[in-house]
Amino acid sequence: MQPSDHTVASSGTTIQLVISDLDGTLLRNDLTVSDTTKETITRLRKRGIPFVIATGRSFLGMQKFYKLLELDTPAICYNGAAVFDGSSLTPVIHNPINAQRARRLIEIGRENRLHTQFYLYERLLCESRNNDLDYYESITDLTAEIINFDDFPGLRPTKGMYLGDPKVIHSVQQTLTEEFGSSLYTATSKPQFLELLEGGVSKGATLSSLLQQMNIPPEATIAFGDGRNDFELLAAAGVGIAMPEGHKDLTDRFLICPQGNNEDGVAAYIRENVLR
């Protein structure tokens, strides 16, 4: 898809691509896409400006929104660990976690009594059920498979997650940083959700790769996000926009969207600064 060069943001920069996180950003809190948001993205597409989703969700967890918005762009899933072309469950880019690190993550999760789960080619795997998993399934429309991780000695998951008490999550994140350094990427998507990826993988790193492939300069992009896992995404774009209720690391660093996700803030910003 070739970007248009006819739409100019208020800063004077020609915008050639818009990219957004889903939960807490493009989606309302009831996990819906408003008619206003859908109409705005349709107008973008008619201008020849690609709209890209960048989410921590799996492909199946984001697919209904991709179809609703009638997109034909690459979809960044699993916080950047995989990219899908929208037509197949097979990723066109895949950067899984090293098997030895995955085994150690299982041990750390057990030691700290955190719910540990992994995504493996659209399968959501964990060892037991609890309230955290029930909530996670309710917001993703996915169903986990209960297995014994010891039966998968060579497991190389696309993404891992710890679910649990935010205080424990924060402590374990520090432990992971000390043990793994840059070989493991960690970030919270919600205070009780810690995302685990292979080192060097992030939404921002994947966006940079996509922009090179699409021959779009970073300064010609706008990115929207709310979670700490969106930090690299906003930093990689020419204009990074944090949602007003977003993580403090984002609201301290980037421009703040005047309206929140429940007020269709992404759509409002696009209409005012890109489509007007």
Contacts in CASP RR format, 6 or more apart in sequence:
PFRMAT RR
TARGET T0000
AUTHOR 0000-0000-0000
METHOD contacts of the structure
MODEL  1
MQPSDHTVASSGTTIQLVISDLDGTLLRNDLTVSDTTKETITRLRKRGIP
FVIATGRSFLGMQKFYKLLELDTPAICYNGAAVFDGSSLTPVIHNPINAQ
RARRLIEIGRENRLHTQFYLYERLLCESRNNDLDYYESITDLTAEIINFD
DFPGLRPTKGMYLGDPKVIHSVQQTLTEEFGSSLYTATSKPQFLELLEGG
VSKGATLSSLLQQMNIPPEATIAFGDGRNDFELLAAAGVGIAMPEGHKDL
TDRFLICPQGNNEDGVAAYIRENVLR
1 48 0 8 1.000
1 50 0 8 1.000
1 72 0 8 1.000
1 73 0 8 1.000
1 214 0 8 1.000
2 48 0 8 1.000
3 16 0 8 1.000
3 17 0 8 1.000
3 48 0 8 1.000
3 49 0 8 1.000
3 50 0 8 1.000
3 214 0 8 1.000
3 216 0 8 1.000
3 220 0 8 1.000
4 16 0 8 1.000
4 47 0 8 1.000
4 48 0 8 1.000
4 49 0 8 1.000
5 14 0 8 1.000
5 16 0 8 1.000
6 14 0 8 1.000
6 47 0 8 1.000
7 14 0 8 1.000
7 15 0 8 1.000
7 47 0 8 1.000
7 49 0 8 1.000
7 274 0 8 1.000
7 275 0 8 1.000
8 14 0 8 1.000
8 15 0 8 1.000
9 15 0 8 1.000
9 222 0 8 1.000
9 239 0 8 1.000
9 273 0 8 1.000
9 274 0 8 1.000
10 272 0 8 1.000
10 273 0 8 1.000
11 239 0 8 1.000
13 219 0 8 1.000
13 220 0 8 1.000
13 238 0 8 1.000
13 239 0 8 1.000
14 220 0 8 1.000
15 49 0 8 1.000
15 220 0 8 1.000
15 221 0 8 1.000
15 222 0 8 1.000
15 274 0 8 1.000
16 49 0 8 1.000
16 50 0 8 1.000
16 216 0 8 1.000
16 217 0 8 1.000
16 220 0 8 1.000
16 221 0 8 1.000
17 49 0 8 1.000
17 50 0 8 1.000
17 51 0 8 1.000
17 52 0 8 1.000
17 211 0 8 1.000
17 214 0 8 1.000
17 216 0 8 1.000
17 220 0 8 1.000
17 221 0 8 1.000
17 222 0 8 1.000
18 44 0 8 1.000
18 49 0 8 1.000
18 50 0 8 1.000
18 51 0 8 1.000
18 52 0 8 1.000
18 221 0 8 1.000
18 222 0 8 1.000
18 223 0 8 1.000
18 224 0 8 1.000
18 270 0 8 1.000
18 274 0 8 1.000
19 51 0 8 1.000
19 52 0 8 1.000
19 53 0 8 1.000
19 54 0 8 1.000
19 76 0 8 1.000
19 207 0 8 1.000
19 221 0 8 1.000
19 222 0 8 1.000
19 223 0 8 1.000
19 224 0 8 1.000
19 233 0 8 1.000
19 237 0 8 1.000
20 26 0 8 1.000
20 51 0 8 1.000
20 52 0 8 1.000
20 53 0 8 1.000
20 54 0 8 1.000
20 223 0 8 1.000
20 224 0 8 1.000
20 225 0 8 1.000
20 266 0 8 1.000
21 53 0 8 1.000
21 54 0 8 1.000
21 55 0 8 1.000
21 56 0 8 1.000
21 203 0 8 1.000
21 224 0 8 1.000
21 225 0 8 1.000
21 226 0 8 1.000
21 227 0 8 1.000
21 230 0 8 1.000
21 233 0 8 1.000
22 53 0 8 1.000
22 55 0 8 1.000
22 56 0 8 1.000
22 57 0 8 1.000
22 62 0 8 1.000
22 65 0 8 1.000
23 31 0 8 1.000
23 55 0 8 1.000
23 57 0 8 1.000
23 139 0 8 1.000
23 189 0 8 1.000
23 226 0 8 1.000
24 225 0 8 1.000
24 226 0 8 1.000
24 227 0 8 1.000
24 243 0 8 1.000
24 245 0 8 1.000
24 246 0 8 1.000
24 261 0 8 1.000
25 224 0 8 1.000
25 225 0 8 1.000
25 226 0 8 1.000
25 230 0 8 1.000
25 243 0 8 1.000
25 261 0 8 1.000
25 266 0 8 1.000
26 33 0 8 1.000
26 37 0 8 1.000
26 53 0 8 1.000
26 65 0 8 1.000
26 224 0 8 1.000
26 261 0 8 1.000
26 266 0 8 1.000
27 33 0 8 1.000
27 65 0 8 1.000
27 261 0 8 1.000
28 34 0 8 1.000
28 261 0 8 1.000
28 262 0 8 1.000
28 264 0 8 1.000
29 261 0 8 1.000
29 262 0 8 1.000
31 139 0 8 1.000
33 65 0 8 1.000
33 68 0 8 1.000
33 69 0 8 1.000
34 264 0 8 1.000
34 267 0 8 1.000
36 264 0 8 1.000
36 267 0 8 1.000
37 264 0 8 1.000
37 266 0 8 1.000
37 267 0 8 1.000
38 68 0 8 1.000
38 69 0 8 1.000
39 267 0 8 1.000
40 264 0 8 1.000
40 266 0 8 1.000
40 267 0 8 1.000
40 270 0 8 1.000
40 271 0 8 1.000
40 275 0 8 1.000
41 51 0 8 1.000
41 69 0 8 1.000
41 71 0 8 1.000
41 267 0 8 1.000
41 270 0 8 1.000
42 69 0 8 1.000
42 70 0 8 1.000
43 271 0 8 1.000
43 275 0 8 1.000
44 51 0 8 1.000
44 270 0 8 1.000
44 274 0 8 1.000
44 275 0 8 1.000
45 51 0 8 1.000
45 70 0 8 1.000
45 71 0 8 1.000
47 275 0 8 1.000
49 274 0 8 1.000
50 73 0 8 1.000
50 214 0 8 1.000
51 69 0 8 1.000
51 71 0 8 1.000
51 73 0 8 1.000
52 71 0 8 1.000
52 73 0 8 1.000
52 74 0 8 1.000
52 75 0 8 1.000
52 76 0 8 1.000
52 207 0 8 1.000
52 210 0 8 1.000
53 62 0 8 1.000
53 65 0 8 1.000
53 66 0 8 1.000
53 69 0 8 1.000
53 71 0 8 1.000
53 73 0 8 1.000
53 75 0 8 1.000
53 76 0 8 1.000
54 76 0 8 1.000
54 80 0 8 1.000
54 203 0 8 1.000
54 204 0 8 1.000
54 206 0 8 1.000
54 207 0 8 1.000
54 223 0 8 1.000
54 230 0 8 1.000
54 233 0 8 1.000
55 62 0 8 1.000
55 75 0 8 1.000
55 76 0 8 1.000
55 77 0 8 1.000
55 79 0 8 1.000
56 77 0 8 1.000
56 78 0 8 1.000
56 79 0 8 1.000
56 80 0 8 1.000
56 159 0 8 1.000
56 189 0 8 1.000
56 195 0 8 1.000
56 203 0 8 1.000
56 229 0 8 1.000
57 77 0 8 1.000
57 78 0 8 1.000
57 140 0 8 1.000
58 77 0 8 1.000
58 78 0 8 1.000
58 119 0 8 1.000
58 122 0 8 1.000
58 124 0 8 1.000
58 140 0 8 1.000
58 142 0 8 1.000
58 158 0 8 1.000
59 75 0 8 1.000
59 77 0 8 1.000
59 82 0 8 1.000
59 84 0 8 1.000
59 86 0 8 1.000
59 89 0 8 1.000
59 91 0 8 1.000
59 122 0 8 1.000
60 89 0 8 1.000
60 122 0 8 1.000
60 142 0 8 1.000
61 140 0 8 1.000
61 141 0 8 1.000
61 142 0 8 1.000
62 75 0 8 1.000
62 77 0 8 1.000
63 86 0 8 1.000
64 141 0 8 1.000
66 75 0 8 1.000
66 86 0 8 1.000
71 86 0 8 1.000
72 86 0 8 1.000
74 83 0 8 1.000
74 84 0 8 1.000
74 85 0 8 1.000
74 86 0 8 1.000
74 92 0 8 1.000
74 210 0 8 1.000
75 83 0 8 1.000
75 84 0 8 1.000
75 85 0 8 1.000
75 86 0 8 1.000
76 83 0 8 1.000
76 203 0 8 1.000
76 206 0 8 1.000
76 207 0 8 1.000
76 210 0 8 1.000
77 83 0 8 1.000
77 84 0 8 1.000
77 91 0 8 1.000
78 119 0 8 1.000
78 158 0 8 1.000
78 159 0 8 1.000
78 197 0 8 1.000
79 159 0 8 1.000
79 185 0 8 1.000
79 187 0 8 1.000
79 189 0 8 1.000
79 195 0 8 1.000
79 197 0 8 1.000
79 201 0 8 1.000
79 202 0 8 1.000
79 203 0 8 1.000
79 229 0 8 1.000
80 95 0 8 1.000
80 197 0 8 1.000
80 201 0 8 1.000
80 202 0 8 1.000
80 203 0 8 1.000
80 204 0 8 1.000
80 205 0 8 1.000
80 206 0 8 1.000
81 94 0 8 1.000
81 95 0 8 1.000
81 96 0 8 1.000
81 158 0 8 1.000
81 159 0 8 1.000
81 197 0 8 1.000
81 198 0 8 1.000
81 201 0 8 1.000
82 91 0 8 1.000
82 93 0 8 1.000
82 94 0 8 1.000
82 95 0 8 1.000
82 158 0 8 1.000
83 91 0 8 1.000
83 92 0 8 1.000
83 93 0 8 1.000
83 206 0 8 1.000
83 210 0 8 1.000
84 90 0 8 1.000
84 91 0 8 1.000
84 92 0 8 1.000
85 92 0 8 1.000
89 121 0 8 1.000
89 122 0 8 1.000
91 158 0 8 1.000
93 206 0 8 1.000
93 209 0 8 1.000
94 158 0 8 1.000
95 197 0 8 1.000
95 198 0 8 1.000
95 201 0 8 1.000
96 156 0 8 1.000
96 157 0 8 1.000
96 158 0 8 1.000
96 198 0 8 1.000
97 105 0 8 1.000
97 118 0 8 1.000
97 156 0 8 1.000
97 157 0 8 1.000
97 158 0 8 1.000
97 159 0 8 1.000
97 160 0 8 1.000
97 184 0 8 1.000
97 196 0 8 1.000
97 197 0 8 1.000
97 198 0 8 1.000
98 156 0 8 1.000
98 183 0 8 1.000
98 198 0 8 1.000
99 153 0 8 1.000
99 154 0 8 1.000
99 155 0 8 1.000
99 156 0 8 1.000
101 180 0 8 1.000
101 183 0 8 1.000
101 184 0 8 1.000
101 198 0 8 1.000
102 118 0 8 1.000
102 154 0 8 1.000
102 155 0 8 1.000
102 156 0 8 1.000
102 157 0 8 1.000
102 160 0 8 1.000
103 153 0 8 1.000
103 154 0 8 1.000
103 155 0 8 1.000
104 179 0 8 1.000
105 116 0 8 1.000
105 160 0 8 1.000
105 196 0 8 1.000
106 116 0 8 1.000
106 149 0 8 1.000
108 114 0 8 1.000
108 172 0 8 1.000
108 175 0 8 1.000
108 176 0 8 1.000
109 116 0 8 1.000
109 162 0 8 1.000
109 172 0 8 1.000
110 116 0 8 1.000
112 162 0 8 1.000
112 168 0 8 1.000
112 171 0 8 1.000
112 172 0 8 1.000
113 168 0 8 1.000
114 162 0 8 1.000
114 163 0 8 1.000
114 164 0 8 1.000
114 168 0 8 1.000
114 169 0 8 1.000
114 172 0 8 1.000
115 126 0 8 1.000
115 128 0 8 1.000
115 130 0 8 1.000
115 132 0 8 1.000
115 133 0 8 1.000
115 162 0 8 1.000
115 163 0 8 1.000
115 164 0 8 1.000
116 126 0 8 1.000
116 127 0 8 1.000
116 149 0 8 1.000
116 160 0 8 1.000
116 161 0 8 1.000
116 162 0 8 1.000
117 124 0 8 1.000
117 125 0 8 1.000
117 126 0 8 1.000
117 133 0 8 1.000
117 136 0 8 1.000
117 144 0 8 1.000
117 160 0 8 1.000
117 161 0 8 1.000
117 163 0 8 1.000
118 124 0 8 1.000
118 125 0 8 1.000
118 126 0 8 1.000
118 149 0 8 1.000
118 155 0 8 1.000
118 157 0 8 1.000
118 158 0 8 1.000
118 159 0 8 1.000
118 160 0 8 1.000
118 161 0 8 1.000
119 125 0 8 1.000
119 157 0 8 1.000
119 158 0 8 1.000
119 159 0 8 1.000
119 160 0 8 1.000
120 155 0 8 1.000
120 156 0 8 1.000
120 157 0 8 1.000
120 158 0 8 1.000
121 158 0 8 1.000
123 145 0 8 1.000
124 142 0 8 1.000
124 143 0 8 1.000
124 144 0 8 1.000
124 145 0 8 1.000
125 144 0 8 1.000
125 145 0 8 1.000
125 147 0 8 1.000
125 149 0 8 1.000
125 152 0 8 1.000
125 157 0 8 1.000
126 133 0 8 1.000
126 144 0 8 1.000
126 145 0 8 1.000
126 146 0 8 1.000
126 147 0 8 1.000
127 146 0 8 1.000
127 147 0 8 1.000
127 148 0 8 1.000
127 149 0 8 1.000
128 146 0 8 1.000
129 144 0 8 1.000
129 146 0 8 1.000
132 163 0 8 1.000
132 164 0 8 1.000
132 192 0 8 1.000
133 144 0 8 1.000
133 163 0 8 1.000
136 142 0 8 1.000
136 163 0 8 1.000
136 193 0 8 1.000
137 143 0 8 1.000
137 144 0 8 1.000
149 155 0 8 1.000
159 195 0 8 1.000
159 196 0 8 1.000
159 197 0 8 1.000
160 195 0 8 1.000
160 196 0 8 1.000
160 197 0 8 1.000
161 193 0 8 1.000
161 194 0 8 1.000
161 195 0 8 1.000
161 196 0 8 1.000
162 169 0 8 1.000
162 172 0 8 1.000
162 193 0 8 1.000
162 194 0 8 1.000
162 196 0 8 1.000
163 192 0 8 1.000
163 193 0 8 1.000
163 194 0 8 1.000
164 192 0 8 1.000
165 192 0 8 1.000
166 191 0 8 1.000
166 192 0 8 1.000
169 188 0 8 1.000
169 191 0 8 1.000
169 192 0 8 1.000
169 193 0 8 1.000
169 194 0 8 1.000
172 194 0 8 1.000
173 186 0 8 1.000
173 188 0 8 1.000
173 194 0 8 1.000
176 184 0 8 1.000
176 186 0 8 1.000
176 196 0 8 1.000
177 186 0 8 1.000
182 199 0 8 1.000
182 200 0 8 1.000
183 198 0 8 1.000
183 199 0 8 1.000
184 196 0 8 1.000
184 197 0 8 1.000
184 198 0 8 1.000
184 199 0 8 1.000
185 195 0 8 1.000
185 196 0 8 1.000
185 197 0 8 1.000
185 198 0 8 1.000
185 199 0 8 1.000
185 200 0 8 1.000
185 201 0 8 1.000
185 202 0 8 1.000
186 194 0 8 1.000
186 195 0 8 1.000
186 196 0 8 1.000
186 197 0 8 1.000
187 194 0 8 1.000
187 195 0 8 1.000
187 202 0 8 1.000
187 227 0 8 1.000
187 228 0 8 1.000
187 229 0 8 1.000
187 231 0 8 1.000
188 194 0 8 1.000
188 195 0 8 1.000
188 227 0 8 1.000
188 228 0 8 1.000
188 229 0 8 1.000
188 247 0 8 1.000
189 195 0 8 1.000
189 227 0 8 1.000
189 228 0 8 1.000
189 229 0 8 1.000
190 227 0 8 1.000
195 229 0 8 1.000
202 229 0 8 1.000
202 232 0 8 1.000
202 233 0 8 1.000
203 229 0 8 1.000
203 230 0 8 1.000
203 232 0 8 1.000
203 233 0 8 1.000
203 236 0 8 1.000
204 232 0 8 1.000
204 233 0 8 1.000
204 235 0 8 1.000
204 236 0 8 1.000
205 232 0 8 1.000
205 236 0 8 1.000
207 221 0 8 1.000
207 223 0 8 1.000
207 233 0 8 1.000
207 236 0 8 1.000
207 237 0 8 1.000
208 218 0 8 1.000
208 236 0 8 1.000
211 217 0 8 1.000
211 218 0 8 1.000
211 221 0 8 1.000
211 236 0 8 1.000
218 236 0 8 1.000
218 237 0 8 1.000
218 238 0 8 1.000
219 238 0 8 1.000
220 238 0 8 1.000
221 237 0 8 1.000
221 238 0 8 1.000
221 239 0 8 1.000
222 237 0 8 1.000
222 238 0 8 1.000
222 239 0 8 1.000
222 240 0 8 1.000
222 241 0 8 1.000
222 269 0 8 1.000
222 270 0 8 1.000
222 273 0 8 1.000
222 274 0 8 1.000
223 230 0 8 1.000
223 233 0 8 1.000
223 234 0 8 1.000
223 236 0 8 1.000
223 237 0 8 1.000
223 238 0 8 1.000
223 239 0 8 1.000
223 240 0 8 1.000
223 241 0 8 1.000
224 234 0 8 1.000
224 240 0 8 1.000
224 241 0 8 1.000
224 243 0 8 1.000
224 257 0 8 1.000
224 266 0 8 1.000
224 269 0 8 1.000
225 233 0 8 1.000
225 234 0 8 1.000
225 241 0 8 1.000
225 242 0 8 1.000
225 243 0 8 1.000
225 246 0 8 1.000
225 250 0 8 1.000
226 242 0 8 1.000
226 243 0 8 1.000
226 245 0 8 1.000
226 246 0 8 1.000
226 247 0 8 1.000
226 250 0 8 1.000
226 261 0 8 1.000
227 246 0 8 1.000
227 247 0 8 1.000
227 250 0 8 1.000
228 247 0 8 1.000
228 249 0 8 1.000
228 250 0 8 1.000
230 242 0 8 1.000
230 247 0 8 1.000
230 250 0 8 1.000
231 247 0 8 1.000
231 249 0 8 1.000
231 250 0 8 1.000
231 253 0 8 1.000
234 240 0 8 1.000
234 241 0 8 1.000
234 242 0 8 1.000
234 250 0 8 1.000
234 253 0 8 1.000
234 254 0 8 1.000
235 253 0 8 1.000
239 255 0 8 1.000
240 254 0 8 1.000
240 255 0 8 1.000
241 254 0 8 1.000
241 255 0 8 1.000
241 256 0 8 1.000
241 257 0 8 1.000
241 266 0 8 1.000
241 269 0 8 1.000
242 250 0 8 1.000
242 251 0 8 1.000
242 253 0 8 1.000
242 254 0 8 1.000
242 255 0 8 1.000
242 256 0 8 1.000
242 257 0 8 1.000
243 250 0 8 1.000
243 256 0 8 1.000
243 257 0 8 1.000
243 260 0 8 1.000
243 261 0 8 1.000
243 265 0 8 1.000
244 251 0 8 1.000
244 256 0 8 1.000
244 257 0 8 1.000
244 258 0 8 1.000
244 259 0 8 1.000
244 260 0 8 1.000
245 260 0 8 1.000
245 261 0 8 1.000
257 265 0 8 1.000
257 266 0 8 1.000
257 268 0 8 1.000
257 269 0 8 1.000
258 265 0 8 1.000
258 268 0 8 1.000
258 269 0 8 1.000
259 265 0 8 1.000
259 268 0 8 1.000
259 269 0 8 1.000
END
